[in-house]
Amino acid sequence: MKIFPYQLLSQCDLVVDAIYESSGDGQIGGEPISKILPGSGNMGGFRVSGRGERKNWVVLFSTGEDRDWPDTLDLNTGRFVYYGDNKTPGHELHDTRAGGNKVLRAAFTRLHDDAGSRADVSPFFVFKKMPTENGARSVQFKGLAVPGYPGLSATEDLVAVWKSSKGQRFQNYRATFTILDVPVVSRAWIADLASGNSLGMNAPSAWSDWVKTGRYRALTAEPTTVIRSMEQQTPDTPLKRDILRCVWLHFKDSPIAFEGFAAHLYGMLDARVVIDEVTRASVDGGRDAVGRYLLGLPDDPVYAEFSLEAKCYRPPAEGETPNTVGVKEVSRLISRIRHRQFGVLVTTSIVARQAYEEVREDRHPIVFIAGRDISEILIANGFNTVERVSNLLQNEFRVG
C-alpha cells in the first residue's frame, strides 16, 4: 500500500487506497487533507472549498467509528453510503454548524433537476481515517464520488432517517453515492477545480461522462477467493467485542435458544430473507432453520431456499482460545442442503481456516456469519450498545 509522507502532500496526486500521512506531532495543523486539497479546512466530516452555491469540491471524511451512523463502502459495487452531520437532538435537519446537510440537499437536488444541472454538482472526495506509526491523523483516499447510484430513484438516494437519543427524536440524511472508476486524481485537475473548471482537459473521463450523460462508471473490484482470517472474523473494536460477549454469555448455557436468534439475525442482514421455520432440536445437531431468499419481484416471487445451522461456540477473547467451527460441522451443513440452493452458518466464534478454504475452493454455496459479523449486523440495526443488545435478548430470546 502506497504511503505519501507529510512533506510531499502538496505535490502528490490522489491515488485510490493510498495513505496520506499527517505530521508526526499529532497537532490539528498537521492534518493531511488540508495540505492535499488547500482550502478544505482541517476538521469535520464535511469540508468544502469555494464560496457561493457551487463549491470547487466537497470532502467527505469518515472515521469509520461512528456506531450510530456507520458510513459504508461496498468495494464490489462502488456504492458508498454516507450520513449527514445532524447527529444530535435539538436541531432541524439542515441546521448544522458545518452545513453538510445543506450541501447534500443541493447536490442531490441538482442531480434530479429536470433541467439537467449535473455540471453544477461539485466532485466529492472520500477519505477515511487511517493512522500510521508516523502520523496519528493520517488518512486513506477511497475515491472520487458523485451523488446517486445506478437504479436508485430520487426518493431512495437521499433519505432523511429518524433517530432517537435520550428520549428526543431528530432526523439526519443517509446519502448514497457512486465511487467513480478514477484510479488517480491528478494535481492538474485539482488546480483546475480550484479555478472553477471541472470539465477541462485534465478532468477524469468517468467524471466528464457522468456530467454530460448521467452514466455511472463505478469503480468495482471483483473479489478474489475470500478466506477470512481469524482476525477478520474477530471483533476489531471494544464495542464489537463487548456486544459479542453479551450474546455469547446469554446463550452459552442454552445453545438451542441460540438457533432462533441466529435465524433472526440472518433476517436482520437482508430484508429479502424469509425464515420459514426454526426446527426442533435434534440429537444429531441437524439443521436449525430453513427459509427462502427472495430473488424475484414481490408480486412475482422467485425464491432460493436455504438451510441454516447455528453454533454457539466460545469466541476469541484475551487469554481464551476460541472453540472454532471446523471441517466436520461445515461438511454436515453441506450434506444437509440437499434440494436447497445454499446454506448459512452462524457462529459466535470463527470458522477454522481449513474448513473455510475447502468451502470456498470447492465453491460450495455457504454463507458464513462469524462473531465479528454478529456484532456488526446488530450495530447496523440500531443495537449499538451492550444495554440495547441485552434488552433485545432478554425480551425476545429468553433462556433458562
C-alpha positions, -999 to +999 in steps of 0.1 A: +000+000+000+015+033-011+021+059+016+027+096+009+048+113+036+036+146+051+063+166+034+051+157-001+013+162+003+011+195-016+027+179-047+011+144-049-018+131-068-048+114-051-044+076-056-072+053-046-064+034-014-031+053-009-024+066+026-015+103+032+003+109+064-002+136+089+026+154+107+043+134+135+034+158+163-003+149+162-014+185+160-045+196+141-023+219+120-006+188+106-038+172+094-032+160+058-064+167+039-060+205+041-025+201+026-036+179-003-067+200-010-059+236+000-089+255+013-107+224+026-102+230+063-088+205+087-118+194+108-151+177+104-168+152+082-178+178+056-151+201+042-158+224+013-137+245-009-151+276-027-177+302-019-213+306-031-237+279-042-213+259-063-182+246-045-149+237-061-151+203-043-165+187-012-145+164+011-164+136+029-143+123+058-152+092+078-136+079+109-154+045+105-160+045+142-195+062+145-217+034+159-249+053+153-241+065+118-220+038+101-206+050+068-201+021+044-183+014+011-190-017-009-158-024-028-175-049-051-200-023-065-186+011-057-217+020-037-209+045-008-233+053+019-226+085+039-245+100+068-251+138+072-240+160+101-271+164+121-261+138+147-275+152+179-310+162+190-322+198+192-316+209+156-336+209+124-324+186+096-304+213+078-294+234+109-259+222+113-227+240+121-207+228+090-238+230+067-231+195+055-268+185+051-274+216+030-245+205+008-261+171+004-295+186-004-281+209-030-261+182-047-290+157-049-314+184-060-292+192-089-288+156-097-325+151-102-333+186-117-352+182-149-330+210-164-300+187-161-277+206-139-251+180-131-224+204-143-232+224-111-226+194-089-193+195-071-170+165-071-169+146-037-135+133-025-139+105+001-113+099+028-112+075+057-092+077+090-061+055+087-035+062+114+001+052+108+032+049+130+044+083+118+010+101+119-020+097+141-042+118+118-032+101+086-060+093+061-067+069+032-082+082-001-112+060-010-121+076-043-139+103-063-177+101-057-208+116-073-243+116-058-267+088-066-263+052-077-275+033-107-311+022-103-319+043-073-347+068-076-349+104-062-368+090-032-341+064-024-307+080-028-311+108-003-333+098+027-340+116+059-340+090+086-352+093+122-332+085+153-338+090+190-314+098+217-323+102+254-360+104+245-355+130+218-362+124+181-343+140+153-335+135+116-303+130+096-296+123+059-285+089+046-269+097+012-259+071-014-230+079-037-211+061-065-173+059-064-163+065-100-137+045-119-109+070-114-078+054-101-058+086-099-070+122-094-042+144-108-028+176-093-036+193-126-073+186-122-072+197-086-057+230-098-085+233-125-111+227-098-097+254-076-101+278-105-137+267-111-131+245-142-143+209-136-145+198-173-112+208-187-087+186-205-074+173-171-108+160-159-111+122-154-131+107-182-155+089-158-163+123-143-168+141-176-190+112-188-212+114-158-216+152-160-225+151-197-246+119-199-255+109-163-239+075-168-222+060-138-189+042-144-184+028-109-151+016-095-158-020-089-134-046-076-143-082-081-131-101-050-106-129-053-114-161-034-120-149+001-106-168+031-112-146+061-085-149+087-092-153+124-085-116+129-111-107+101-137-128+119-130-114+153-145-081+165-120-053+159-132-027+184-140-028+221-177-021+214-180-050+190-161-073+214-185-063+243-216-069+221-204-104+210-195-113+246-230-102+257-245-126+231-222-154+240-228-152+277-266-151+271-267-183+251-236-203+262-256-225+286-286-227+263-272-232+227-306-244+215-320-210+222-293-195+200-308-212+170-338-188+170-315-158+175-293-169+146-322-172+122-335-137+134-300-123+129-298-135+093-332-119+087-317-086+100-289-088+075-313-086+045-350-078+041-353-104+014-346-132+038-377-152+048-374-176+078-400-203+074-392-225+104-368-228+133-367-265+135-370-285+167-337-296+184-324-330+172-300-354+188-275-353+159-275-315+157-293-312+124-303-281+105-316-254+129-337-233+105-350-233+069-360-204+048-361-186+015-343-157-002-364-135-024-349-132-059-379-120-079-404-092-076-427-092-046-458-098-067-440-124-089-415-140-065-387-164-072-370-179-042-337-196-034-342-219-004-316-223+023-308-243+054-293-226+084-272-240+113-262-222+144-231-228+165-229-211+199-192-216+204-167-198+227-155-167+208-119-154+207-111-134+237-080-122+255-065-152+274-090-176+259-087-199+229-118-199+207-138-231+200-137-229+162-161-243+136-142-270+118-145-292+087-169-317+104-195-291+112-193-274+078-194-308+059-226-317+078-242-284+066-232-291+030-247-326+031-279-312+046-285-286+019-299-314-003-325-298-026-320-263-012-298-238-031-275-226-003-266-229+034-260-204+062-237-210+092-239-186+121-214-188+149-203-167+179-168-179+172-148-183+140-146-207+111-113-226+110-091-219+080-091-254+067-129-255+067-131-220+051-107-230+024-125-262+015-158-244+011-145-216-010-122-236-032-149-262-039-174-234-045-200-247-020-228-221-016-223-214+021-227-181+039-205-177+069-216-153+097-189-152+124-185-134+157-175-101+142-204-102+117-229-108+145-217-076+162-217-055+130-252-067+120-266-058+154-249-024+153-262-017+118-297-024+130-296+000+159-285-024+187-253-004+191-248-006+229-244-036+252-275-024+270-297-024+239-284-059+229-291-072+263-326-059+263-332-075+229-320-108+242-339-107+274-372-096+258-372-118+227-348-147+233-352-157+269-332-187+282-334-209+312 
